[in-house]
Amino acid sequence: MMYPYMTLNDDTEITHSEIKDDGRVKVYIETPDENGGFHSASCWLPDYSWEDVKGYTDAEMHYFRQLIRNNAHVIMQLAAEGGVLNAAIA
């Protein structure tokens, strides 16, 4: 299951999985393009391994790498709690 995390101003959606049996969390990024399709990329936390990068420029990927690195601790916590809608409010 994928849980919503963030929507950017350009309609980019960032979602994440629950914590998998191996302790990793999949983060998925998807942006609609002008042709009716999508650009997309996946990142596995906590090792920051990227895969299936499609349609993004090097500059866009640099931005996403920084964004995910800066938010990884929050994403990992939310993944442990069943997503933002199930997270405990401190």
Buried (B, 14 or more C-beta within 10 A) or exposed (E): EEBEBBEEEEEBBBBBBBBEEEEBBBBBBBBEEEEEEBBBBBBBBEEEEBEEBEBBEEEBBEBBBEBBEEBBEBBBEBBEBEBBEEBEEE
